[in-house]
Structure formats: C-alpha cells, structure tokens
Amino acid sequence: MPRRKYKKIELRKTTDPRYGDPMVATAVNTLMRKGKKSTAESIVYGAFDIVAEKTGKDPVEVFNRALDNIKPSVKVKSRRVGGATYQVPVEVARHQSASIAMRWLVSFAGERKGMSMRRKLADELIEAAEGKGGAVKKKQDTHKMAEANRAFSHYRF
C-alpha cells in the first residue's frame, strides 16, 4: 500500500495592524478577556504610547527588551516518585518561555493599584526593560527554585 503524501501546512503568524509585530499581536491576545479584542488592543496601544512618551524610545524595542528580561529558561514541575513529590527543574521551550513571560507581565501589571490598565502595563514594561519589577522578580525566583532543586533533575522523564 503506497504511503500518502500530505501537504505541508504553513502556519500564519498574525501581526498586529499598528506595529506589524507578531509578538505585539500575541500580547494583545494574552491581555484579551471574554473575546474583547478591541479593548485589549486599546490597552496595549495606549500603554505603548505612554512608554514612548516616558522613555522617548521605540515602544516595540522596549517591549522586546522587557520580554527578554522576563523569559524564563527553566521551570520546576512536580513529579511524584514513590510516596514523595519532588520539584524537578525542566528546561522551557522558546515559544513557551515567551508565553509565560507575557502572562507574568499582564498579571503583575494587573496587580498594581490605583491606575488605569494602560498606565499599569506601561509602568511594568518600563521596569521590566530596566531589569526591575514584579515579573523580573518572578523569573529570578523561578530560576532560584530550579537551582535549589537541581539535585532532583535525574527524575526528569
């Protein structure tokens, strides 16, 4: 019986309409709640306008630098071996680290008090680009946890 040849499916990476960057589009989708994309876009674009106003730099460059400072390279996963549960350090794939970084960025921006979401997201982006902020601290804590549990890395499977 001959083998079937399947067409290669080309994945389209959608870009956002304003900046033409696929990572910005992913950030909009990460921020979106209940399918309200126009609201998420206005928040992200408003935050980018605030970033450009405060720093005087290109907001997409600041955003990409912030993501690079937040992206984790390892994480810990719980593994049950025998009767004990171990926190096993596991490497994170590149696309997964970007999505984790965006989730952390949005969640730590949302936890800030007393401002609009645009302002909170802009402040978190600026701090993350400088290597400060809650999302960067979360990355450092995750890496410390993985380093502390390095002895259990042989349980990885």
N, C-alpha and C positions, 0 to 999 in steps of 0.2 A: 504494500500500500504506500503510495507516494506521500511524502510529508507536505503539508500545506505551507505555503509561504504567506506570512502575514505582513501587511503594510506596517511600516513604522509610523507610529502616531507621534506627530510633532506637538510638543506641549507649548502652548502660547503663554508667555509671561506677560500678563497685563501690566500696562503702565498707567500712571495717573495722568489726567488730562493737563494739569498745570505745569508739572516739572518733568514729566516723561521718564520718571524713575520707577522701576518695579518695586523697590524697597519702600518707597513712599506709599504706593498702592497697597502694599501688604500692611503698612502701619495703619492706613485708613480702615482696612478690613479688620484688623485687630481691635481697633477702637470701636468699631460699629456694634451697636446693640439693637436687637429686635429688627434688623433689616433696614435701619435708618441710615443709609449711606450718605445722603446729602448732609445730614447733621454731623456725621463723623468727618466728612471732607471739610466742612466749615471749621470744625475744631482744629484739625491738623493744619489746614492752610492758615488759619488765624494764629496758631502757635508759631508757624514758620515765619509769618510776618513780624511777630513780636521778637523772635530770635534774630531776624535780620536787622530790626530796629535797635535791639540792645547790643548786639555784638558787632554789627557792621560787616559781617561775613555772609557768604552764601549759606542759606539755611540748610540746603541739602548736604553740603560738606559738614556742617556742624552735626546734622542728624547722623551721617555715616560715621563720623568720628565717635559720636556718643554710642552708637551701636557697637563699634569695635571695642570700646572700653567696657561694654556690658556683656558681650557674648561670652558664655562660659565654655571652657574646653573639656571639663569633666563635670559629672554629677554623681550623686550617690543613689543607688537603688537598693531597696530592701530585698534580701534573699533569705528564705527560711531554710536552714540546714539543720537536720535533726530536730532538736527542740528549741534551738536558738535562732534569733533573727539578726542578721548581720547587715550593716550598711556597706555595700560593696561599691567602690568607685568604678565608674564606667565612662568611657570617652563619649563625647557628644558629636554627632554628625554636624557638618557645616550648616545645612539648611535648618536643622533642628535648633542649633545654637542661636540662629537669628530669630526664630520664632519665640524662643524662650526669652531672649533679650527684649523683644518688643512687648511681650506680656508683662515682664517686670517693669519696663518703662511706663506702660499705661497704668499698671496697678499702683506703683509708687507715686505717680503723678496724681492719681485719683485720691490717694490718702492725704495729700496736702490739704490744709484748711484755709478757708476764708477767701478764695479767689474763684474766678471762672476756670473752667477746664482748659481753655486756651492758654491762660496765664500759667496754670499749674504745669501743663505739658511743656510749655516753653521753658520754664524755670528748670524742670527736671532734665530737659535736653541740654541746656547750657551747662548745668552742673555735671551731667554725665560726660559731656565733651571735655570738661576740665578734669575729669577723674574723681569727682566728688558725687554726693547724692546717694539716695537710698538704693537705687538699682545697682550702682557700682559696689556698694557695701554688701548687697545680696550676693553678687558674683564672688567677692572676696570670701564671704562666709561659706559659700558652696565649695570653693576651692580648698579652704581650710579643713572643712569636713571631709573632703575626699582625701586630703593629705593625711589627716589623722587616722583614717580607716584604710590606709594603703596596705596594711598587713592582711586585710581580708580580700585583696584583689584576686587571689587564687580561686575564690568561689565564683568568679565570673564565668557564666556559661550561656 
